[in-house]
């Protein structure tokens, strides 16, 4: 018999909207970033890319993630969250021409962190990337702890320190552990975010089913771990 307290990941449904609202208020007490209008639009535009993590017989929402398929050539690497997500409405979803799954959001109940929920949500997005035969998954990893180091480090130096394990950033470090690599540091990615001061790291995971080593060519080595540089870029 299945454990009712086990955390399960499934596609988002309309009945989850209230639980997602409660989750957002727990994660973002100053602002609630997702409203029913956005969530309804997201389901309409790309239901397959919207996931929730639930637990208990009542399926309490303890995590959620959102994604959209985009044609990367239509964007600049330094575009903002609003640009990549059409202000959270996902009306820019392009499953015909797009080859990139863009991670729009991923949040976990603060009281449930450390239970692998973020990993399960990310795995659901990676599996979707493979099912859709997309080339990659990209997203903006908000530099959640940068405000603690901003007085002493530039955003780029901070990201390099996180990559090398010298500093822990609770969002970027998670993505690195999940196999993502940093492509760039993006200013003004998020507006009015006191923790990140607006900064995010553009991160990428390549689908092993549709890509090869050549797809990594040109990736900036300064955002790679020293061991990776020595192994894969001995000339750097």
NUVOVEX-88631 format. One record per residue (C-alpha): z negated, y negated, x; residue number from 1. Coordinates in nm, 3 decimals, decimal comma. Each point is the difference from the previous one (the first is absolute). Layout:
R        w        v        u  num
R        Z        Y        X  NUM
...
END
This chain:
R        w        v        u  num
R    0,000    0,000    0,000    1
R    0,096   -0,342    0,137    2
R   -0,280   -0,229    0,111    3
R   -0,013   -0,287   -0,249    4
R   -0,134   -0,228    0,272    5
R    0,298    0,065    0,226    6
R    0,223   -0,301    0,057    7
R    0,350    0,060   -0,132    8
R    0,310   -0,213    0,054    9
R    0,261   -0,028   -0,274   10
R    0,252   -0,250   -0,127   11
R   -0,136   -0,306   -0,173   12
R   -0,001   -0,012   -0,381   13
R   -0,053   -0,281   -0,249   14
R   -0,346    0,132   -0,081   15
R   -0,103   -0,069    0,362   16
R    0,042   -0,378   -0,026   17
R   -0,360   -0,068   -0,098   18
R   -0,133    0,217    0,281   19
R    0,231   -0,169    0,250   20
R   -0,129   -0,338   -0,115   21
R   -0,359    0,115    0,056   22
R    0,096    0,137    0,343   23
R    0,163   -0,328    0,099   24
R   -0,311   -0,194   -0,096   25
R   -0,209    0,229    0,222   26
R    0,238   -0,029    0,295   27
R    0,096   -0,367   -0,042   28
R   -0,303   -0,167   -0,165   29
R    0,142   -0,349    0,062   30
R    0,341    0,071   -0,154   31
R    0,148    0,282   -0,206   32
R    0,354    0,049    0,135   33
R    0,138    0,233   -0,267   34
R    0,037   -0,087   -0,367   35
R    0,138    0,213   -0,286   36
R    0,330   -0,191   -0,003   37
R    0,065    0,089    0,365   38
R   -0,109    0,362   -0,041   39
R    0,221    0,045   -0,307   40
R    0,296   -0,146    0,186   41
R   -0,068    0,227    0,299   42
R    0,004    0,309   -0,221   43
R    0,319   -0,116   -0,166   44
R    0,177   -0,073    0,329   45
R   -0,119    0,298    0,208   46
R   -0,252    0,229   -0,165   47
R    0,039    0,265    0,271   48
R   -0,137   -0,239    0,262   49
R   -0,326   -0,087   -0,177   50
R   -0,301    0,223    0,067   51
R   -0,369    0,013   -0,089   52
R   -0,285    0,204    0,144   53
R   -0,233    0,120   -0,275   54
R   -0,320    0,204   -0,020   55
R   -0,212    0,159   -0,268   56
R    0,084    0,129   -0,345   57
R    0,056   -0,357   -0,115   58
R    0,241   -0,059    0,292   59
R   -0,176   -0,308    0,136   60
R    0,238   -0,197    0,222   61
R   -0,134   -0,013    0,358   62
R    0,321   -0,096    0,177   63
R    0,354   -0,116   -0,060   64
R    0,317   -0,066    0,192   65
R    0,329   -0,156   -0,092   66
R    0,343    0,021    0,162   67
R    0,356   -0,114   -0,054   68
R    0,340    0,099    0,140   69
R    0,172   -0,293    0,169   70
R    0,324   -0,063    0,181   71
R   -0,150   -0,121    0,327   72
R    0,309   -0,199    0,097   73
R   -0,079   -0,244   -0,283   74
R   -0,325   -0,105    0,167   75
R   -0,129   -0,165    0,313   76
R   -0,264    0,184    0,199   77
R   -0,230   -0,299   -0,041   78
R    0,030   -0,036   -0,377   79
R   -0,318   -0,018   -0,206   80
R   -0,162    0,249   -0,236   81
R    0,135   -0,199   -0,292   82
R    0,355    0,033    0,136   83
R   -0,017    0,376    0,053   84
R   -0,159    0,068   -0,340   85
R    0,162   -0,263   -0,223   86
R   -0,348   -0,145   -0,054   87
R   -0,138    0,342   -0,081   88
R    0,252    0,067   -0,278   89
R    0,228    0,229    0,209   90
R    0,312   -0,132   -0,177   91
R    0,168    0,019    0,342   92
R   -0,013    0,382    0,001   93
R    0,335    0,132    0,126   94
R    0,011    0,382   -0,014   95
R    0,379    0,003    0,029   96
R    0,040   -0,189    0,328   97
R   -0,352    0,006    0,139   98
R   -0,100    0,235    0,282   99
R   -0,354   -0,134    0,051  100
R   -0,314    0,070   -0,200  101
R   -0,212   -0,315    0,024  102
R   -0,375    0,038   -0,037  103
R   -0,104   -0,273   -0,242  104
R   -0,373    0,068   -0,029  105
R   -0,263    0,260    0,083  106
R   -0,364   -0,040   -0,098  107
R   -0,300    0,233   -0,013  108
R   -0,333   -0,042   -0,178  109
R   -0,244   -0,134    0,266  110
R   -0,262    0,254   -0,111  111
R    0,248    0,286    0,058  112
R    0,135   -0,092    0,341  113
R   -0,020    0,269    0,265  114
R    0,094    0,277   -0,245  115
R    0,369    0,019    0,095  116
R    0,128   -0,185   -0,305  117
R    0,216   -0,238    0,201  118
R    0,151    0,298    0,183  119
R    0,084    0,176   -0,327  120
R    0,167   -0,313   -0,139  121
R    0,201   -0,049    0,318  122
R    0,106    0,365   -0,004  123
R    0,129   -0,045   -0,354  124
R    0,215   -0,292    0,117  125
R    0,128    0,193    0,301  126
R    0,088    0,297   -0,222  127
R    0,190   -0,235   -0,232  128
R    0,188   -0,136    0,302  129
R    0,103    0,354    0,091  130
R    0,093    0,099   -0,355  131
R    0,220   -0,309   -0,034  132
R    0,155    0,068    0,343  133
R   -0,086   -0,354    0,110  134
R    0,005   -0,097    0,366  135
R   -0,345   -0,147    0,028  136
R   -0,306   -0,155   -0,152  137
R   -0,099   -0,352    0,095  138
R   -0,272   -0,237   -0,108  139
R   -0,216   -0,293    0,092  140
R   -0,339    0,119    0,131  141
R   -0,228   -0,295   -0,064  142
R   -0,209   -0,082    0,308  143
R   -0,322    0,040   -0,192  144
R   -0,241   -0,067    0,288  145
R    0,195   -0,265    0,185  146
R   -0,230   -0,279   -0,119  147
R   -0,275    0,152    0,215  148
R    0,212   -0,045    0,316  149
R    0,218   -0,301   -0,079  150
R   -0,205   -0,236    0,216  151
R    0,069    0,209    0,310  152
R    0,333    0,176   -0,061  153
R    0,347   -0,089   -0,122  154
R    0,132    0,221   -0,282  155
R    0,238    0,176    0,240  156
R   -0,273    0,065    0,259  157
R   -0,223    0,128   -0,281  158
R    0,262    0,248   -0,122  159
R    0,061    0,123    0,356  160
R   -0,376    0,051    0,044  161
R   -0,013    0,198   -0,326  162
R    0,296    0,215    0,108  163
R   -0,176    0,082    0,328  164
R   -0,323    0,085   -0,179  165
R   -0,193   -0,290    0,150  166
R   -0,066   -0,156   -0,343  167
R   -0,024    0,162   -0,343  168
R    0,178   -0,155   -0,295  169
R   -0,085    0,192   -0,314  170
R    0,354   -0,029   -0,139  171
R    0,225    0,011    0,307  172
R   -0,204    0,270    0,176  173
R    0,035    0,216   -0,310  174
R    0,380   -0,039    0,004  175
R    0,016    0,086    0,369  176
R   -0,197    0,319   -0,065  177
R    0,247    0,083   -0,277  178
R    0,291   -0,008    0,246  179
R    0,130   -0,352   -0,057  180
R    0,120   -0,224    0,283  181
R   -0,013   -0,378    0,017  182
R    0,332   -0,186    0,001  183
R   -0,118   -0,362   -0,023  184
R   -0,286   -0,233   -0,080  185
R    0,080   -0,201   -0,312  186
R   -0,157   -0,343   -0,063  187
R   -0,038   -0,128   -0,356  188
R    0,043    0,350   -0,141  189
R   -0,292   -0,054   -0,236  190
R   -0,100   -0,334   -0,147  191
R   -0,365   -0,098   -0,038  192
R   -0,140    0,305    0,180  193
R   -0,312   -0,103    0,189  194
R   -0,036    0,336    0,178  195
R    0,350    0,018    0,145  196
R    0,066   -0,376    0,026  197
R    0,337    0,093   -0,149  198
R    0,101    0,250    0,270  199
R    0,129    0,355   -0,035  200
R    0,160    0,256    0,227  201
R    0,336    0,135   -0,110  202
R   -0,036    0,377    0,039  203
R    0,248    0,286   -0,025  204
R   -0,003    0,377   -0,048  205
R    0,330    0,181    0,055  206
R    0,098    0,289   -0,224  207
R    0,044    0,299    0,236  208
R    0,249    0,156   -0,244  209
R    0,251   -0,285    0,020  210
R   -0,056   -0,172    0,335  211
R    0,014    0,086    0,369  212
R   -0,132   -0,141    0,327  213
R    0,277   -0,260    0,010  214
R   -0,152   -0,178   -0,298  215
R   -0,290   -0,105    0,223  216
R    0,233   -0,175    0,244  217
R   -0,081   -0,367    0,023  218
R   -0,354    0,037   -0,134  219
R   -0,216   -0,253    0,189  220
R   -0,201    0,182    0,266  221
R   -0,284   -0,252    0,001  222
R   -0,116    0,142   -0,334  223
R    0,002    0,360    0,122  224
R   -0,302    0,180    0,142  225
R    0,002    0,029    0,380  226
R    0,034    0,379   -0,016  227
R    0,309   -0,030   -0,221  228
R    0,154   -0,256    0,234  229
R   -0,051    0,226    0,303  230
R    0,138    0,301   -0,185  231
R    0,296   -0,147   -0,187  232
R    0,075   -0,320    0,192  233
R   -0,060    0,069    0,370  234
R    0,227   -0,290    0,090  235
R   -0,208   -0,254   -0,194  236
END
